Amino acid sequence: MQELNLQVPYQLNMILEIISKEVKENGFTDEDYCLYAHKKTLTPELICYLDLYPTVSDDDKDIYPDFIIKENLSLLYYGEQFEDVLLNVLEQKDNPTIEDYISALDYYSKNDTFKEL
């Protein structure tokens, strides 16, 4: 994912375009990232950030990266979950739209399973 950097604001549609192209061509990216935002309602224009996974403290609490805390961002997806959903959409549709991805991501976050398109 050379085109995306950590802690930089991107619209969700740009992240979807870049990462879906990457996973379509090469499978999982093996990148260690999570998707964060101020809002949890997904839209193509939603400003999102990529940053590292939270770590887990000795008392089993998530410790988020300093940037995420400072910016008061919420975790939307772990990178692996995010890519799983994108790959599932790509397996079901030859040329999915941004709306297909967003619909599938919304469904996954509410149902913890993949959406049939």
Helices and strands as residue ranges (DSSP letters): E 10-11, H 12-26, E 34-37, E 47-51, E 55-56, E 62-63, H 66-70, E 74-78, H 79-92, H 98-111
